[in-house]
Amino acid sequence: MEEDLKQAREFAPDLNFKVVNGDSRSQTSWSEIDAGSAQGCVSSPPYLNNFDYADATRLELYFWGDVSSWAEMCASVRAEMLTATTQQSSVGAALSARSKLRNYEAVSKSIEEIVEKLTAERATRRRGKEYDRVIPDYFLAIAQVLEQLAMTMQPGAPAIWLVGDSAPYGVYIDTPRIISELAQELGFSSEKDVVLRRRGQRWASNTTRHDVELSERMIVLRRVP
């Protein structure tokens, strides 16, 4: 991406850009952007579908020699990632996140209801996955990103996010709606929530999977003055 932008200067000599390799939850990563100066945001946060985004980079990491073992990949890549899979979850992180999410009142209540349903579903299974631990940590991280974004964007600037909903153990999680509600708590208005495509059809023949219809959606937020 950085190389592409450098080449773009051949056609747009005045193009000014900077690539930041950092944690979008941290204020440090945003420090080189003046407060209230950003004119827009286009993003696609991790989906809550228990997909291991660190593992998805394993081939490249091994090929380029960046890591030489699974343990090294977990320590150098996965450890700093936003929690989106049960392999990243922990009891302590989940409890801490649930406590911090209480600052978001009504949104927190919705998240707590989901966590309680998933806890009950896990208890009915011999080796149930800890989805209930992933949910609070995930949404707290999203809230932290939105908080940094709100401080960076100028009034009236749009943020367009592409994200999907999910249904672990058949418990529906309207991720786009919850993200929009968190954003409204942090200084954004919610303008659109558009379904772009249906998801999950490839697993239709799996009789052990839930039958909840899922979709990929585009949410449009706007920084309020």
Secondary structure, DSSP 8 states (H G I E B T S, - for coil): -HHHHHHHTTT-TT-------S-TTSGGGGTTS-TT-B--EEE----SS---TTGGGHHHHHHTTS-SSHHHHHHHTGGGS---SGGG--HHHHHHHHHHHGGGHHHHHHHHHHHHHHHHHHHTSTT---HHHHHHHHHHHHHHHHHHHHHHB-TT-EEEEEEE-B-GGG--B-HHHHHHHHHHHTTEEEEEEEEEEEE-GGGTT-TTS----EEEEEEEEEE--
